[in-house]
Amino acid sequence: METAGAGARPDARVLVVGAGPSGLVAALELARHGVRARVVDRGPGPAPAEQSRATLVHARTLEVLDRFGLADEALACGVPITRVEVSERRRPTARLPLAGSGTEGLTRFPCALSVAQSETERILRRALADRGVPVEWGRAVEDVTADADGVVVRLGGGETARVRWVVAADGAGSTVRRRLGIGFTGSTYPQRGLLADVTFAADPPPPLLRLTLTRGGFVGVLPIGPGRFRLFGAVPPGLAPGGAGGAVSHDPYQRLDARELRRWFEGYFDASGTLDEVVWASLFRFHSRIADRFAAGGVFLVGDAAHVHNPAGGQGLNLGVGDAANLGWKLALVARGEAPEALLDSYEAERRPVARVVTRNTDRGFRVETTANPVAMWLRSHVGVRLVAVASRWPPVRRTVFRMLSQTWIGYRGSPAVAAGRGRGVPRPGDRAPYAPLAATGGGVLDLLRPGGFRLLAFEGERPAPGGGRRDAAALGTALAGRYAAEVPVRVIPRSEAAAHAAYGARRARLVLIRPDGHVAWAGPWEPSGPPRGLVACLDRLLTRRPGTPAV
């Protein structure tokens, strides 16, 4: 797939609003597929560390970064987190593994990564600049109007830009969303969120996530780099400045005095060590909201502009990156004329249901973590946490927990951007494609997606084909190249790659079409007679046919 070069002019049809992780990933995914978007942000420059909420980067996000060639750099900047230790009233109650037995083969990244959001954004900005896409700082959106011909955006400084598409990644207070009148349904929690970056004078905590449950809240400690730790938590209303009466500022962040933080650390954080420097400390408000629509005309909401929720499980940044990765390749192919515009309808169809599930699950988890009900607290301490701790010793349970937290559970069965019907075998259309190690490359199947675009995997099969018919991968590739405006390279997976054949259910010769975001679009038998009718029908919906090619 052709990549936009540094000397190319911006594609005036695509405007990305917001240079946080979601906006930067959307712009990088567009660039990976040859579309150099324009990126603007209302801030004067990169956000300071004290506005860096997110620290946990899960496996699915690391896979997205890996497609940009950035995962190893991110890993070098952060701390791998392989387990969570839970305590209550200074008594250990559970140890929850995030890696190890049961997670093998799911991904190249069987852990969570603790890294400051400011570092993640720095890595993404540098990669985007290397592709010739700068961030235009100090460019606030003042108004947005969508019509049949595209979107009119009024920017600060008196500029009015007409574009075909807008990716709105401008945060929970999204100007784009508000100007378009899209509702943001949900509620605000009574608890306040606590964030602080600190160093320890002695006996720093070990490199794991330590969570302490309190009455009506929780607090935790997480390493984020050499000698530096993130303190976080949900502070009960009575402890926050201003109490439960709501006197706390509604600004996104409220500075917390270092003396107050030290008092809280000594009273509530069940962690060893003595605080040294308080680099910064803030309080913020928890919300649980989801946009009524993720798309309106040529405008698409991603990240916090589309959904916000409490921090249970560290899902927020990762969910936004998933939005951007899902939308980016679709928008790029449409912009290049390689896919019909109807493909963009699948963005909301795929991502809004995912956001609803994540929001519902984090709400449930947050209520358990912050309960002040004595009976519920007893059940949480003596039944719930211990039950999870015992169950998590079993590899199947550990695998399920990892899949939920890492967001590798996400799939799009029934989406308009995958083959209709249930398909045959495993994985099915819409499922996340298995990582599956490849002995020949030393990597995995998903590594084949790095150049961008679709990939058609041609598995030779564990058993010879009945009837001895010859399957010609080169002829298959030629037939597809002559039919579609976009390339659909064919990659043969030889019979010797037993692990990959097992993961893809290829006991006999099998074809699996993988989308640019690592999801299965179609799967079925590989017959000697040429491109299967089902494969062609699927590609006919997803890609633009060359002139003169008949429909199936």
Secondary structure, DSSP 8 states (H G I E B T S, - for coil): -----TTS---TTEEEE--SHHHHHHHHHHHHTT---EEEESSSSS--GGG----EE-HHHHHHHHHTT-HHHHHHHSEEE-EEEEEETTEEEEEEESSSTT-TTS-S--SEEE--HHHHHHHHHHHHHHTT--EEET--EEEEEEETTEEEEEETTTEEEEESEEEE---TT-HHHHHTT--EEEEEEEEEEEEEEEEEEES---SSEEEEEETTEEEEEEEEETTEEEEEEEE-TTTSTTGGGT-S--SS-EE--HHHHHHHHHHH----SEEEEEEEEEEEEEEEEEES-SEETTEEE-GGGTEE---GGG-HHHHHHHHHHHHHHHHHHHHTTSS-GGGGHHHHHHHHHHHHHHHHHHHHHHHHHT---HHHHHHIIIIIHHHHHHHTTSHHHHHHHHHHHHTTT---TT-TTS-SS--SSSS-TTSB----B-TTTSSBGGGGGTT-S-EEEEE--SS--GGG----HHHHHHHHHTTBSS---EEEE-TT-HHHHHHTT-SS-EEEEE-TTSBEEEEEE--TTSS-HHHHHHHHHHS-B-TT----
